[in-house]
């Protein structure tokens, strides 16, 4: 072996750790997608038994949490 081998190995190891840390630690945080984003508090609501001929209603809260206008083109009931 040659003198100073331990110092060289420590420097190589330190350089390797720095390179790995830089490669994995330098990525930017994920950015939220741009565009509309619909948020609905409840997706379903059970009106229970409804007598024929009476009116039953429920309000669903819909919110656009996105960065662009939200267009709702079709709504279906079951």
Residue, then its C-alpha position, 0 to 999 in steps of 0.5 A: x500500500x502507499x502512504x496517505x491512502x486513508x486520507x484519499x479514501x476519505x476525500x473520495x467518500x466525502x465527494x461521493x456523498x456530496x454528489x449524491x446529496x446534490x443529485x437527490x436534494x436539488x429537485x424543485x418542489x412539485x408545482x400544483x397543476x394549472x387549470x380548473x379544479x373542482x371540489x365537491x364536499x359531498x358526492x352523494x345525498x340520500x333523500x330517503x323515501x319521497x312521496x310521489x308528487x312532492x318536491x325534494x331538493x338538496x344543494x350540493x356545494x361546488x367550488x373551483x379551487x383551480x387557477x382557471x375558470x371551471x365550466x360544468x357542461x352536464x349534470x345527471x341525476x339518478 
